[in-house]
Each structure stands twice: as C-alpha cells, then as structure tokens.
Amino acid sequence: VYVTGTQSGKRVQALGGAKNHMVVLPDADLDLAADSVVGAAYGSTGQRCMAISILVAVGDVADRLIPLIRDRIGRLKVAPGEEPGAEMGPLTTREGFERVLSYLDKGRTEGADLVEDGRTVKIPGHEQGFFVGPCLFDRVTPAMSIYQDEIFGPVLGIVRLPTYEEALRLVNANRYANGVAIFTNDG
C-alpha cells in the first residue's frame, strides 16, 4: 500500500497492526484509569487501530483496578446501534467474530485467567449476530498469542509487572511499538 501510494505521489501512513498498551502505576487515580481503559479498550467494540488491548499493571495496582474495570464493563449496554443507549455493538464480520472467539479459547489454553467472558452476552432477536461483550484477561504474559497478536475486538489483557522500568521495557520491546498511555498521580 505504501509503495503504490508513494509511487503515485501520494502521502501515505500505513501500519501493519497494533498492540497498544496502557501502563497504570500504583499511585494513579484508579477511577480515572478504569474509565479511560474501558473507553479505550471497548469503544468501537475494540475494532479500531488505536484501541488499548494491553493494560500493564505495575506493583499491586491490578488487584485494586480489576474490580473497577469489571464494574464498568458490567454496566456497558451491548446492543444493536439503533437501540437507544447502545454503547457497544456487534463485530463487523463473521470472520472477526470467529477470530475473537478463537483468541478467548487460546488465552485460556495458554494460561491467562479469563475474568470476563463476553461470550455470555445474549441479545434477544439477534442470536445469529456477531455480538461479543467485553472480555478481560488477567495474568497475560508476552509469550501468549493474546499478547502478541492484534485481536481487533473487545479483548483486554492485563500484564502484571513489579516496576515501572519493567513496564517500559515491555512496551518498548513490542514488535508494533505503538502508543502507550501512563496513569500516575505525578502527571
């Protein structure tokens, strides 16, 4: 795409995947972090290139943050877009739907804890639709496919690390080298 476009004199920005991280430090405003990660991970059903798909929890923050995230995703209204109050719609294609479901199985097989399984969401009258609710994995490691691959769906993985320095090394070592948001009370 890049070569074809630039040879035609066009400006092109082309990326071949994404795996965006959010780092949350122990002194962060956890309500703000939970609100931010839920919007960034599950907005557009996670089907956008800049969706946060990995939350790096530093120190003990995961144990305090996960209940806040679970509370917020439990209140998200998963419904067809024309329904009033809908906050999260279906995946766009059958292939995308099946890919997301396969990663939920892979994540569990590889040893991650699936603490929120979006497959439990049922939309009356849309049983054949491509609806998957918010999915949340804990104890994800960089060796897992759910960490390495762009899933392009409503799947958030939490990696636990003891220090800020280790969190930065993890983010910088990612093959996509995409954006990172860091939440701390220090700004």
Steps between C-alpha positions, in 0.01 A plus 500: 500500500780740597705436185202524265377820660837676515586403143184685401616810686264449793579540868443170677491394861484122521537281805471124492342434837472637849534393859453810710590502867380696799729503803337564837724576797406431863444868583262564210144627535344157450150628423641711218718211380204258502279744308778564250590138436138393456441773241831434325474121498132445430396811304411405141490141630881510506500517120726799453873514450561716806298287743683417821535123508760458776487655845835482679430504873802600708543373854174417676279716280335209313330368813350842568421589138337181372184534715455857372537388138262207551242730656516737203488235229211332681300819447581539127193453286581257220228538237432580135604855416145617432391406852488799737790501743706243308866538593653199328376334185589181315825412331490596133554160338452129567876454453572763765247341734654156458853642540409664832338180628808299401725737696283460808564126480872550426545737793354248744699214349821704528436564870341845525207550737182592310328712765232641268375283216308703241354184349239505778333808345172407333302751295135391459400499136864508388614148585666466159678835533869553570460628856778446753499694822809641669764236570769539765804280553728523803850360542588533133866451405693616193535138385123466450330549165246733664793727583684468169219515244264778408159354585293798378210444734379569855784315673722661764795319654668594827872445545628532857851634554673609819667821379454797270834423331383147414174640365687738269731221380196285421329774301818593313573137414163452330539439128236758412654773717168681515367755744497484875300690759638520852279571801663639812420775745828666404346606168 
